[in-house]
Amino acid sequence: MNTGRIGRPDGAPIIATTKFAVDDVRCHIRHHHPGCPEFAVDFFSAAVTDRAWQRCTLGTAVGIVMQVFLRHHMTEYDQLLLIGIEREEARRRVQPRINAMLATWRKPPVARDV
């Protein structure tokens, strides 16, 4: 983890930022989401480490990235917005599906006989 400060030329307050190390992110995901596929661990790790986070723990950063990805790529969220559903209502409608996917990833993978 690398912390820094972002200064603003307009005199606004300086906000502390954090960049997380990819190995720390991978370790966190594997520990808290052992059922998450390895390709997804790599994807989410890259997404978390590619940005500087403000006032955010590693767990919160991982959660935000996972929630956003699942919302936009694994649900009908964007289609709901396109037909005029308000953002909060669309989020409410898709959240159960996101929660189900995250719950699946929280469980260790099941060994399969070949």
Secondary structure, DSSP 8 states (H G I E B T S, - for coil): -EEEEE--TT----EEEEE--HHHHHHHHHHH-TTS-HHHHHHHHHHHHTS-EES--HHHHHHHHHHHHHHHHSSSHHHHHHTT--HHHHHHHHHHHHHHHHHHHHS-------
